[in-house]
Amino acid sequence: MSHFIIIGAGQAGATLAETLRKKGYDGAITMIGAEPHPPYQRPPLSKAYLLGEMALERLFLRPEAWYDEHDVTLREGCTAEAIDVQTQTVTLSSGEVLSYDKLALTTGAEPHRLPERIGGALAGVYTVRSLADVEAMKPEFVAGRRVLIIGGGYIGLEAAAVAAKLGLKPVLVEMAERILQRVAAPETSDYFRALHQRHGVEIVEGVGVGALLGDGRITGARLTDGREIAADFAIVGVGVAPRVSLAEAAGLAIDNGIKTNPRGQTSDPHIFAAGDCASTPLDGAQVRIESVGNAIDQAEIVAANMLGGEEVYVPKPWFWSDQFDVKLQIAGLNAGYDRVIVRGEREALSHWYYKGNALLAVDAMNDPRAYMVGKRLIEAGKSPAPEMVANPGIDLKTIMAAG
């Protein structure tokens, strides 16, 4: 009987196992997960779960019984220590050595942490990536306490929104000139800055954290401009790095993650990769797309190709973020844009990114119709005239047809 091993029990790994079974694979499947839980959703961790609006069981992508029912061996609380590409074996933390016919790496990404020399190892300093991370910080969320949030990307802003909702006093520090600078236009940054300030979040931009203060536990921070702020705890949201050490040690090619071809295959023909750890070719570069949608779509293609298919993965980037009463939906990748068209009002607003006359991406704030139209246009390679998008008298249906 053939044996497929999946290293990594997140969204991509779970989707891969499920798709293999749906496509009729009847060989053995072993999924190796470092956490002591079945695969679960990560996006609700820093939002609904932290707010107490979602029970633990609802986080799980499938009930634990599903794995037995579909003959998937789920090794929880176990890590892969080494891959031998010559013998096609994986050595586990338990000391076991498993043979594989095909191997999939869905190892995800690891959050960046602050260096110990500036206080990154102090108690009360947290990252937001895993269920364990959120469980550890949950008791800190007590109304009236002061929380320092380091990083003005989506993770930091979502954490600030939750803290403000629960009655804490958040101060968010972003060392770049503006929040969301790496991922969004100034117009989107301005929108979310105003949103957070209306809800009592203090935002400090263009200033870094020089050091966290405290003896054993954080009591505050000294910023690079010399200002000191008090804090009862801190959340660090300064991006992630793909988990590639296992693949790198096995001799696989690394390029902005585990390098794959358009079929999700690594430099070893028997090994595939999907999700946050994997980079895929797009417009002459290896890109990584950190999103649930990418993890699902890429894993489905990889499952088909592990079974002998020749399907090509074409990324269809889409993302979302929930902050206060605003749902942000993003379609496309805005890299290289040279202008932004603003459509709508604050209650339903969208930002359309263009490079010349080519539509690249859309940010939609509480405007699901604009998001869906933008997404369909981008996926179809169509670009409505920027003047049409900017004209409030032209409805989205007409814009869709004209694209």
Secondary structure, DSSP 8 states (H G I E B T S, - for coil): --EEEEE--SHHHHHHHHHHHHTT--SEEEEE-SSSS--B-SGGGGTTTTTT-S-HHHHBSS-HHHHHHTTEEEETT--EEEEETTTTEEEETTS-EEE-SEEEE---EEE----GGGTTTSBTEEE-SSHHHHHHHGGG--TT-EEEEE--SHHHHHHHHHHHHTT-EEEEEESSSSTTTTTS-HHHHHHHHHHHHHTT-EEEES--EEEEE-SSB--EEEETTS-EEE-SEEEE---EEE--HHHHHTT--BSSSEE--TTSB-SSTTEEE-STTEEEEETTEEE---SHHHHHHHHHHHHHHHTT---------EEEEEETTEEEEEEE--TT--EEEEEEETTEEEEEEEETTEEEEEEEES-HHHHHHHHHHHHTT----HHHHH-TTS-HHHHHHH-
